Amino acid sequence: MPPSTLIDTLTLCRLPGLTDTMRRSLFEHFSGEISVLLEQPTTALADMQPASRERLRQALLPSAIATARARAEEELAFCYAHDIKVLIRSEKGYPHRLMACSDGPLHLFYRGTANLDASHMVAIVGTRQITPYGQALCQTLVEGIARLAPGCVIVSGLAYGADIHAHRACLATGMETIGVLAHGLDQIYPPAHRQSAAEMTRQGGLLTEHFSGTHIEKINFVRRNRIVAGLTDATIVVESAAHGGSLITAGLATDYNREVMAIPGRITDPYSAGCNALIARGEAHAITSAEDIGRLLGWQTSPKAAPQQPDLFASLSPATP
């Protein structure tokens, strides 16, 4: 992809006063040829609807374009220096599952080795207040998926709780795992997960739509969820309270026509309430194993042989009547 295409798209994403919807509309209107918009804004504005024309006029002032372009060039230099790929919507390398989502980002920054278009990709999400039960579920699910579909890529958000337990289970099992960040690739939040994040760049990857220097803001963690859901075939909720970010991710997955699965728990457990509610409302399939995931997704695989449990009573012969 020519550097000019990258710069133009990143410049569009830095223009002030525009919503994501407006940026996507401009990107689609000019069929990715953003240079026409940036180099001939007066001509380009003549083709736009009157309702949005004034707002666009302010965003496309020469000074605004110059500032946005300088920031785009700075970011691209940062990416080149740190082995970060820039993926542009509709261009080669942009994940095809996310391309199918109407609200997918115009660009992504990616550092890693995993194939973003792997045959099997699932998200494992859940509460930050994960219980020992939830921790064990993350480990068991990942180990089961590794046996059933060794090439599957697990996606989550690198947050406390279910996210990091899923990532670390993958690292221990040898599976690739991708963390979707709510900030730029110049930092890791929470800082306690830096070591895991570093390992993931060699066994999976880190993905974000945010420029370096982006402040840690709550809204960005919510926005991050659409990438987690859109990048995968299914979202699996391990544990969740009655309200929480993982339920938002599950809702987005439903909107994208992806599968949603949840692990049921006791009705008295507060961090099973969200999963139980999803299942009760028919918004998620109840699962208890990796085999359930494979069946629901129609995986055609040659699973690794599972270790055999020795027969504890092999030396005993049937009782003689």
N, C-alpha and C positions, 0 to 999 in steps of 0.2 A: 504494500500500500504506500503510495507516495506520501512523504512527510507533509506536503501541503494539505492533503485530505485530513490527516490527523490534526494538524494545527487548526484548520477551518472548523472542524467539528468541535474540538475542545474550546475554541473561541466562542462558538455559538453557546456552549454550555456555561460560559462565564459572563455572557452579556447580562447586565443588571435589569431587574424589573420584570423578567419573563418567568412564567410558570413552566413547569415541566411539560405540561400539555401544549403550551404555545411553542416550546422548543421542538417537540416532536412533530407538531403540525408544520413548522417551517422546514424541518429536516425532510419530511415526506413531500411537502409542496415542491421543494427544489430537488427532489430525488437524490439527495445526498450531495448535490453540487452547491455546497454552502458558499463557495467563493463568489457565486453570482450575487447572493444576498449581501455579502460583506463588501464586495468591491463596487457594486452598483445598487446601493440601498434605495435610492430614490426610484429607480426603475422597478426594483423588486416590490416596493411598497405599493405601487400602482396596481399590482395584481391582488393585493390582500383585501379582505373585507373591511369596510369602514369602521366597524366596531373595534377592531384591534389595531387599526392603522396608527392611531396617535400613540398608543403605548409602544408600539414597535418603533415609531419614529424616535422616541426618546432613547430606546435601547440601542438604536443604530446610528447614533451621533458619532461622527468620526473619532471624537475623544474616547467615547465608550468602547468602540471597536478596537482602538489602539491599545487601551488598557487591558481589555480582555485578551487580545492577541499576545501581548507581552507575557501575561500570566500563563497562557497556553504554551508558549515557547519555553517558559521556565519549567513547566511541569513535564514537558516532553524531554527536556534535558535531564531532569531528575530521573525519569523512567529509563532513559538510555544508560545512565550512570549506575543504576541499581538493578539491571536485568529484569525490568518490568515490561510486560507486553501491554500495548494499548489496543483494545479491541473495539471496533466501531460497528454499530448496528448496521445490518445488511451487508457487511463486508466479510470476507473470508476470515474464519477464526472465531467469530462471534457465536456463542452457543445457540444451537438451533432450537432448543427447548425454550430458551428465554426469548428468542426472536419471535416465537408464537404468542408472546404476551404483549398486549397492546401498550402496557405501561412499562415495558422493559427499558432500562437506561439506554441513552444514545451511545454511551461509551462505558467500557470497563477497564480497570487496571488489574493486571493479573501477574502474579509471580508464583511460579510453581512448575510442576512436571506432569500433573494429571491431565488427562484428556477431558475437556469440558463437554465433549459430545460422546462420552463413554456409553456403551450399550445399556448399561444399568447404572442409574444414579438415584439415590434415595436420600431424603433429609431425615435426620433424627433430631428432634427438638423436645423441649420440656422445661419444667420450672428451674429457676436458679436455686431454689431451696430443695434440691434433690435429696431424697431419703436413701438409706442403705438399700432398700428394695429397688428404687429407681437406678441406683448405681449398678446393682447386680443385673438389672434388665439391660442396661446399655451394653455391658460386657457380653452377656449371653447373646443378645441380638447380633452384635458385630461378629462374634465368633461363628454364629450360625450362618450369617450372610457370607462370611469368608469361605466356609465349606461349600455352600450352595452355589454361589456366584463369585468366584475369587476376583474377578475384574470389576466388581461393583465399586463405585466411588460414593463415599458417604459425605454428605454436606451438612454443615451446621453453622452456628454463629459465633463460636469461640468465646461465648459468655460463660459465666459461672454456672455450675449445676449440670444439667443434662448435656449441654453443648460440649463442654470440655471433657466430660467423661466419655462421650461418644468419640470425640477426636482422639483421646488418649488410648481408648480401646483399639481404635484402628491402627495407631502407631505401634502398639504392642503386638497386634495380630499380623502386621505387614500389609494392611490395606491402605489404599490411598484415601485421603480425606481433605476436603476443602473447607476453609473457614471464610465466611462472608463477613466483611468488616463494616462497621458503621462510621469509619473514618479513613484517612489516607494511609498509604503503606509506609509512611515515615514513622509510624508509632504502632504500638500494640496496646489494646485496652481489653481487659485489665492487664496491668504490667506483670502480674503473677503468671500470666500465660505466655510470656515471651519465649521460654525454652521450647514449649510445645509448638508455638507458631514457627519457630526456626526449623524444627524438625519437619513440620508440615510443608515447608517450601521445597523439601527434598523428597517428600512422600505424600504428594497431594498438591496443595497450594493455598494461597491467600488471594481473595478477590474482593474488589470494592469498586464503587462508582465515584468515590470521593477523591478530590485532589489532596495532595500532601498539605499539611498545615490546617486541615479541617478540625474545628473544635469538636470536642465530645459533647453531643447534644442528644437529648432523649428522642426527639423526633426522628433522628437518623437511624436509631435502632429499630424503630417501627418500619421505616422505609426499607431497611435492610432485609426485612422478612419477605418482601415480594421477590427478591432475588433468590433467597433460599428456596421458596416454593416454586418459582418459575424455572429454576435450573434443574429440577428433578422430576422423576416420574411419580413419586409418591412422597408424602410427608407423614412421618410416624411420630406420634406424640407419646412419649414414654410416661411422663407424669405431668400433671398440671392442676393448679387450683381452679376454682370456678371461673376466674378471670386471669388473663395473662397473655404475654406475647406469643406463646406457642399456639394459642387458640386463634390469634390473628393470622399466624402463618397457615394454620389449617384452613381457615376461611378463604385465604388467598388461593391456596391449592385447589379448593373446590371451585372458585371463580375461574381458574385456569383449566378446569376439567381434568385435574390430576387426581389420583387416588389419595384418600386420607385414611390413615389407620391409627388406632389407639389401643393401648394396653389397659384392660380393665383392672380395677382394684377394689378394695373393700369400700363399701358405701360410707363407712365412718372415717376414712382417711381423707383429710382435706386436700392432699396433693394427688388424689385419684379422682376428685370431683369433676374436674374438667374433662378427663378422658371418659368417665362414665356418662357424662352429659352428652358428649359428642356421639357416643355409641347409642344412647337412648333416643336421641333425636334423629338417628339414621344418617348422621353427618360423617361417620367414620366406621370402618370395618373393625370389629373386635379381633385382635390378633394375640397369639401367645407364643409365637415362634417365628423363626426365619422362614420356615416352610410355608407358613401362612402368607408371608410377604410374596414369596416366589409364586405361589398359586394364584394370588390376586393379580399379580403383574404378568402372569403367563410366561415366566422365565423358562427358557429351554436351555438347560445347563447340564453339565456332567459334573455333579458335585464331588468334592473330595470325599474319600471314604472317612466316615466318622469313626473316632476311636471306639473300639469295642469294650464294653463293660464286662469284666470277667464274671463268669457264673460262680457265685459264692458257694453254691451247693453242688458243684459238678461231681464231687467225690461221693455224693450220696445216691444210692440207688432207690428206685421207687419202693415203697413199703410193700411187703408181701402179705396178702390177706390171710 
